[in-house]
Amino acid sequence: MKNYKLIISLMSGTSLDGVDGLLVKIFDDCSFEFIETHSIDYSLALKEKILLACNNRANTKDITTCWNAIKYSKESTSCLIFS
């Protein structure tokens, strides 16, 4: 059996449309295997909070509250693998 590391990657682009997650297995020989991918769209409320934060006008607690609402919603239960 080859040695490997499991890597989780999260990314949100400049369009602020959502966050993408990837779970990948990377082997010692630099080969890789995708295990799972998942995307979550940002709500308009969260997108507005993130834009405010980018301009230093938002409270971190506000962003966390919006994120938790998405994280624990029925639509995003499959994303809990990335928690």
Secondary structure, 3 states (H helix, E strand, C coil): CCCEEEEEEEECCCCCCEEEEEEEEEECCCCEEEEEEEEEECCHHHHHHHHHHHCCCCCHHHHHHHHHHHHCCHHHHHHHHHC
